[in-house]
Amino acid sequence: MNGRIMRSWRRRCGAGGLILGFVPSLLSGCANQYSAYQNPNDVCYAARQPLIAMGTDLQKTVLGATAVGAVTGAAIGGLARGDWQSALIGAAAGALAGSLVGYLDAKRRSAQSQAQVLTLIDQDALHDKVLMTNSTNAISNLIACRDAETRTIEASYQAHTMTRQQALAAYRNLQAQMQEDDKLISELLGAADEREAKYVSARADTLSLRDPAQAASPATEQLATVRQQARQKQVAYKDSLSVINRQITELEAAVG
């Protein structure tokens, strides 16, 4: 009997160790998400930097909640039984769902009443509203910087200070940079979409409403409005990227 108890205990400890090792790796991966866009050699690095900073800001508040979700999911998935495979599956699933669970739990711990919970959620929505407004301005600045790069290449080519091959190489480099910009913007706005949905869901849970749409507040609606404006600015950025793509196609045809 004692042998079976010891083996069971060891299995639980082994599963627990796996989860404790899993969570830091998960958070480390998240923490590095936006640092990949750091490129000091990029002419428009200064214009891109505010978007990287905003993404990092958005991400900070969900890391702790993700960890809470991972550990909770691990317990539900099988940690208590010592089943490490189920525990890992539960940890991964819990991490995905944990953002809302951990977020709302943190707000409830900081509040003394339901009204205060709702106020804290709305304050976060208004904080993100400012970030989204700033992101719209940052995307505009990035468009202006990339358009200036485009004009510089075109002027050099027209003045014959740059050969077709050199112009083509310059445009391709610019194209790669703009594709990275577009990916960064998409990730940033995707995170904003998730956070807006989280705020509304958190309000719905707090108010015991089945339909999250009924839980929207002026703060979450304002966030939705500025987020849509940022989406429209992203479309404008994609239009600028399309111009570069056409320039490359035309030069490729000319070079043969």
C-alpha positions as CSV (number, residue, x, y, z in Angstrom):
1,M,0.0,0.0,0.0
2,N,2.8,2.4,0.9
3,G,4.5,1.7,-2.3
4,R,1.4,2.6,-4.4
5,I,1.0,5.8,-2.4
6,M,4.6,6.8,-3.0
7,R,4.3,6.1,-6.8
8,S,1.1,8.1,-6.9
9,W,2.8,11.0,-5.1
10,R,5.7,10.9,-7.4
11,R,3.4,11.0,-10.5
12,R,1.7,14.0,-9.1
13,C,4.9,15.8,-8.3
14,G,6.2,14.9,-11.8
15,A,3.1,16.3,-13.4
16,G,3.3,19.4,-11.2
17,G,6.9,19.9,-12.2
18,L,6.0,19.7,-15.9
19,I,3.3,22.4,-15.4
20,L,5.6,24.6,-13.5
21,G,8.1,24.3,-16.3
22,F,5.4,24.9,-18.9
23,V,4.0,28.1,-17.5
24,P,7.3,30.2,-17.6
25,S,7.9,28.9,-21.2
26,L,4.4,30.0,-22.1
27,L,4.9,33.5,-20.6
28,S,8.4,33.8,-22.1
29,G,7.0,33.1,-25.6
30,C,4.3,35.8,-25.1
31,A,6.8,38.3,-23.7
32,N,8.9,38.0,-26.9
33,Q,6.0,38.5,-29.3
34,Y,6.6,42.1,-30.1
35,S,10.3,42.3,-29.6
36,A,10.8,40.4,-32.8
37,Y,9.8,43.6,-34.7
38,Q,12.8,45.6,-33.2
39,N,15.0,46.6,-36.1
40,P,17.2,49.7,-35.5
41,N,18.5,49.5,-39.0
42,D,15.1,50.2,-40.5
43,V,14.8,53.8,-41.7
44,C,11.2,53.9,-40.2
45,Y,12.2,52.3,-36.9
46,A,11.2,55.4,-35.0
47,A,7.8,55.3,-36.6
48,R,7.3,51.6,-35.9
49,Q,8.5,51.8,-32.3
50,P,5.3,53.3,-30.9
51,L,3.3,50.3,-32.2
52,I,5.8,47.9,-30.6
53,A,5.4,49.7,-27.3
54,M,1.6,49.6,-27.5
55,G,1.6,45.9,-28.2
56,T,3.9,45.3,-25.2
57,D,1.6,47.4,-23.1
58,L,-1.5,45.4,-24.2
59,Q,0.3,42.2,-23.5
60,K,1.5,42.9,-20.0
61,T,-1.9,42.7,-18.4
62,V,-2.8,39.3,-19.7
63,L,0.4,37.4,-18.8
64,G,-0.5,36.8,-15.1
65,A,-4.0,35.8,-16.0
66,T,-2.7,33.4,-18.6
67,A,-0.5,31.7,-15.9
68,V,-3.5,31.4,-13.6
69,G,-5.5,29.8,-16.4
70,A,-2.7,27.4,-17.2
71,V,-2.4,26.2,-13.6
72,T,-6.2,26.0,-13.2
73,G,-6.6,24.1,-16.4
74,A,-3.8,21.7,-15.4
75,A,-5.6,20.8,-12.2
76,I,-8.9,20.3,-14.0
77,G,-7.1,18.3,-16.8
78,G,-5.6,15.8,-14.6
79,L,-2.9,17.2,-12.3
80,A,-4.8,15.9,-9.2
81,R,-4.8,12.4,-10.7
82,G,-1.2,12.5,-11.6
83,D,-2.0,12.2,-15.3
84,W,0.7,14.5,-16.8
85,Q,-0.7,14.2,-20.4
86,S,-4.1,15.4,-19.4
87,A,-2.5,18.0,-17.2
88,L,-0.5,19.5,-20.1
89,I,-3.6,19.5,-22.3
90,G,-5.5,21.2,-19.5
91,A,-2.7,23.7,-19.0
92,A,-2.8,24.7,-22.7
93,A,-6.6,25.0,-22.8
94,G,-6.6,26.8,-19.5
95,A,-4.0,29.3,-20.7
96,L,-6.3,30.2,-23.6
97,A,-9.3,30.6,-21.4
98,G,-7.4,31.9,-18.4
99,S,-7.1,35.4,-19.7
100,L,-10.7,36.1,-18.9
101,V,-10.8,34.0,-15.7
102,G,-7.7,35.5,-14.3
103,Y,-8.6,39.0,-15.4
104,L,-12.1,38.9,-13.8
105,D,-10.7,37.3,-10.6
106,A,-8.2,40.1,-10.3
107,K,-10.8,42.7,-10.6
108,R,-13.1,41.1,-8.0
109,R,-10.2,40.9,-5.6
110,S,-9.6,44.6,-6.1
111,A,-13.2,45.7,-5.7
112,Q,-15.7,45.9,-2.8
113,S,-18.8,45.7,-4.9
114,Q,-20.2,44.7,-8.3
115,A,-20.4,48.3,-9.3
116,Q,-16.7,48.7,-8.5
117,V,-15.8,45.6,-10.6
118,L,-17.7,47.2,-13.5
119,T,-15.9,50.5,-13.0
120,L,-12.5,48.8,-13.1
121,I,-13.4,47.0,-16.3
122,D,-14.5,50.2,-17.9
123,Q,-11.3,51.9,-16.8
124,D,-9.3,49.3,-18.6
125,A,-11.5,49.7,-21.7
126,L,-10.8,53.5,-21.7
127,H,-7.1,52.8,-21.2
128,D,-7.2,50.7,-24.4
129,K,-9.2,53.4,-26.1
130,V,-6.2,55.8,-25.6
131,L,-3.8,53.1,-26.9
132,M,-6.0,52.5,-30.0
133,T,-6.2,56.2,-30.7
134,N,-2.4,56.4,-30.4
135,S,-2.0,53.4,-32.7
136,T,-4.1,55.0,-35.4
137,N,-1.8,58.1,-35.3
138,A,1.2,55.8,-35.3
139,I,0.0,53.9,-38.3
140,S,-0.5,57.3,-40.1
141,N,3.1,58.2,-39.2
142,L,4.4,54.9,-40.5
143,I,2.5,55.3,-43.8
144,A,4.1,58.8,-44.2
145,C,7.5,57.4,-43.5
146,R,7.1,54.5,-45.9
147,D,5.7,56.8,-48.6
148,A,8.8,59.0,-48.2
149,E,11.0,56.0,-48.8
150,T,9.0,55.2,-51.9
151,R,9.4,58.7,-53.2
152,T,13.2,58.6,-52.5
153,I,13.6,55.4,-54.5
154,E,11.5,56.6,-57.4
155,A,13.3,60.0,-57.5
156,S,16.7,58.3,-57.5
157,Y,15.6,56.0,-60.3
158,Q,14.2,58.8,-62.4
159,A,17.3,60.8,-61.9
160,H,19.4,57.8,-63.1
161,T,21.4,57.8,-59.9
162,M,20.0,54.3,-59.3
163,T,19.9,51.5,-61.9
164,R,16.8,49.4,-62.4
165,Q,18.4,46.5,-60.5
166,Q,19.3,48.8,-57.7
167,A,15.8,50.3,-57.6
168,L,14.3,46.8,-57.7
169,A,16.5,45.7,-54.8
170,A,15.5,48.8,-52.8
171,Y,11.8,48.2,-53.5
172,R,12.1,44.6,-52.4
173,N,13.7,45.6,-49.2
174,L,11.0,48.2,-48.6
175,Q,8.4,45.6,-49.4
176,A,9.8,43.2,-46.8
177,Q,9.8,45.9,-44.2
178,M,6.2,46.9,-45.0
179,Q,5.1,43.3,-44.8
180,E,6.6,43.2,-41.3
181,D,4.7,46.4,-40.5
182,D,1.5,44.9,-41.7
183,K,2.0,41.8,-39.6
184,L,2.7,43.9,-36.5
185,I,-0.4,46.0,-37.1
186,S,-2.5,42.9,-37.5
187,E,-1.2,41.4,-34.3
188,L,-1.7,44.6,-32.4
189,L,-5.3,45.1,-33.6
190,G,-6.0,41.4,-33.1
191,A,-5.0,41.7,-29.5
192,A,-7.2,44.8,-29.2
193,D,-10.2,42.8,-30.6
194,E,-9.6,40.1,-28.0
195,R,-9.4,42.6,-25.2
196,E,-12.6,44.4,-26.2
197,A,-14.4,41.0,-26.2
198,K,-12.9,40.2,-22.8
199,Y,-14.1,43.4,-21.3
200,V,-17.6,42.8,-22.6
201,S,-17.6,39.2,-21.5
202,A,-16.3,40.2,-18.0
203,R,-19.1,42.7,-17.7
204,A,-21.6,40.1,-18.8
205,D,-20.3,37.6,-16.2
206,T,-20.4,40.2,-13.5
207,L,-24.0,41.2,-14.4
208,S,-25.0,37.5,-14.9
209,L,-26.1,38.1,-18.4
210,R,-26.1,35.3,-21.0
211,D,-25.8,37.6,-24.0
212,P,-22.5,39.6,-23.8
213,A,-23.9,42.2,-26.3
214,Q,-26.3,43.3,-23.5
215,A,-23.3,44.0,-21.2
216,A,-21.7,46.7,-23.4
217,S,-21.1,50.1,-21.7
218,P,-20.2,53.5,-23.1
219,A,-16.5,52.8,-22.4
220,T,-16.5,49.5,-24.3
221,E,-18.5,51.1,-27.2
222,Q,-16.0,54.0,-27.4
223,L,-13.2,51.4,-27.5
224,A,-15.0,49.6,-30.3
225,T,-15.3,52.9,-32.3
226,V,-11.6,53.8,-32.1
227,R,-10.6,50.2,-32.8
228,Q,-12.6,50.4,-36.0
229,Q,-10.8,53.6,-36.9
230,A,-7.5,51.8,-36.4
231,R,-8.8,49.0,-38.7
232,Q,-9.6,51.6,-41.4
233,K,-6.1,53.0,-41.1
234,Q,-4.7,49.5,-41.5
235,V,-6.6,49.3,-44.8
236,A,-4.8,52.6,-45.9
237,Y,-1.5,51.0,-45.0
238,K,-2.3,47.9,-47.1
239,D,-3.0,50.3,-50.0
240,S,0.5,51.7,-49.7
241,L,1.9,48.2,-49.7
242,S,0.0,47.5,-52.9
243,V,1.7,50.5,-54.5
244,I,5.1,48.9,-53.7
245,N,4.0,45.6,-55.0
246,R,3.0,47.2,-58.4
247,Q,6.3,49.1,-58.6
248,I,8.2,45.8,-58.1
249,T,6.1,44.0,-60.8
250,E,6.7,46.8,-63.3
251,L,10.5,46.9,-62.6
252,E,10.7,43.1,-62.8
253,A,9.1,43.3,-66.3
254,A,11.4,46.1,-67.4
255,V,14.5,44.2,-66.1
256,G,13.3,41.0,-67.7
